[in-house]
């Protein structure tokens, strides 16, 4: 007598990584047409893409995190409010991809001439 059994193991949902973004000193303002560094802090290394609204920031796409951080240089092209965020795709496939909370930034005019 011979029987065949099938066993399915459900490992559950992947572990969730975390990501947060900030400007230097926790700033909430930036200056029009002046580069500023956006830093993402991640719980797992991977590739990070930075967004302004729904648009990817040029030069800030699929940047590799090193020791839990990754930086992006952003130069606002208009004055007004921006909603920045970052997306992390971890290199360890046991972690799910994650998007940061929105980081609200106001962009103001320069106070000096070029």
C-alpha positions as CSV (number, residue, x, y, z in Angstrom):
1,X,0.0,0.0,0.0
2,X,1.4,3.4,-1.0
3,X,0.0,6.8,-0.4
4,X,1.2,10.2,-1.7
5,X,0.7,13.3,0.4
6,X,1.1,16.9,-0.5
7,X,2.2,19.5,2.0
8,X,2.0,23.2,1.5
9,X,3.7,25.5,3.9
10,X,2.6,29.1,4.0
11,X,5.4,31.2,5.3
12,X,3.1,34.2,5.8
13,X,3.6,37.8,4.6
14,X,7.1,39.1,4.0
15,X,8.7,41.2,6.7
16,X,8.1,44.9,6.1
17,X,11.1,47.2,5.7
18,X,11.0,50.8,6.9
19,X,12.1,54.0,5.2
20,X,11.9,57.7,6.1
21,X,13.2,60.8,4.4
22,X,14.5,64.2,5.6
23,X,16.2,67.3,4.6
24,X,19.3,68.7,6.4
25,X,18.5,69.6,9.9
26,X,14.9,68.5,9.4
27,X,14.2,71.6,7.2
28,X,10.8,72.0,5.8
29,X,11.8,74.7,3.3
30,X,14.2,74.7,0.3
31,X,15.4,77.5,-2.0
32,X,14.2,77.7,-5.6
33,X,16.8,76.4,-8.1
34,X,19.3,75.6,-5.3
35,X,20.4,72.0,-4.8
36,X,19.5,70.4,-1.4
37,X,20.2,66.9,-0.2
38,X,17.3,64.5,0.6
39,X,18.4,61.6,2.8
40,X,16.5,58.4,3.1
41,X,17.1,56.2,6.2
42,X,16.2,52.5,5.6
43,X,16.0,49.5,7.8
44,X,17.2,47.2,5.0
45,X,19.7,47.9,2.2
46,X,18.3,48.0,-1.3
47,X,17.5,50.4,-4.2
48,X,15.8,53.7,-3.4
49,X,13.9,55.9,-5.8
50,X,13.0,59.4,-4.8
51,X,9.8,61.2,-5.9
52,X,8.5,64.7,-6.1
53,X,4.7,64.2,-6.2
54,X,4.3,61.3,-8.5
55,X,7.4,62.0,-10.7
56,X,10.7,60.4,-10.1
57,X,13.5,62.9,-9.4
58,X,16.1,62.8,-12.1
59,X,19.4,61.4,-10.9
60,X,17.7,59.9,-7.9
61,X,16.4,56.6,-9.4
62,X,17.4,53.2,-8.0
63,X,20.2,54.5,-5.8
64,X,21.8,51.9,-3.7
65,X,21.6,52.4,0.1
66,X,24.9,52.0,2.1
67,X,24.9,51.4,5.8
68,X,21.2,52.2,6.0
69,X,21.2,55.5,4.2
70,X,21.1,56.9,0.7
71,X,21.3,60.6,-0.4
72,X,19.8,62.4,-3.4
73,X,20.6,65.9,-4.6
74,X,17.3,67.7,-5.6
75,X,17.0,71.2,-7.2
76,X,13.4,72.5,-7.0
77,X,12.3,73.9,-10.4
78,X,9.3,75.9,-9.2
79,X,8.3,77.8,-6.1
80,X,5.5,76.5,-3.9
81,X,4.7,73.3,-2.1
82,X,6.2,69.9,-2.8
83,X,5.4,66.5,-1.5
84,X,8.6,64.3,-1.4
85,X,8.7,60.6,-0.8
86,X,11.0,57.6,-1.4
87,X,10.4,54.0,-2.4
88,X,12.6,51.2,-1.2
89,X,13.1,47.9,-2.9
90,X,15.1,45.7,-0.5
91,X,17.9,43.5,-1.8
92,X,16.7,40.8,0.7
93,X,13.6,39.3,-0.9
94,X,12.2,38.3,2.5
95,X,11.4,42.0,3.0
96,X,8.5,43.7,1.2
97,X,9.0,47.0,-0.7
98,X,7.9,50.1,1.1
99,X,7.2,53.8,0.4
100,X,8.0,56.5,2.9
101,X,5.4,58.9,4.3
102,X,5.1,62.2,2.3
103,X,7.5,64.9,3.4
104,X,6.1,68.3,2.8
105,X,8.5,71.0,1.6
106,X,7.9,74.7,0.8
107,X,10.2,76.2,-1.8
108,X,10.9,79.9,-1.5
109,X,12.6,82.5,-3.7
110,X,16.3,83.2,-3.3
111,X,17.2,86.1,-1.0
112,X,20.3,87.0,-3.1
113,X,21.1,87.4,-6.8
114,X,23.1,84.9,-8.7
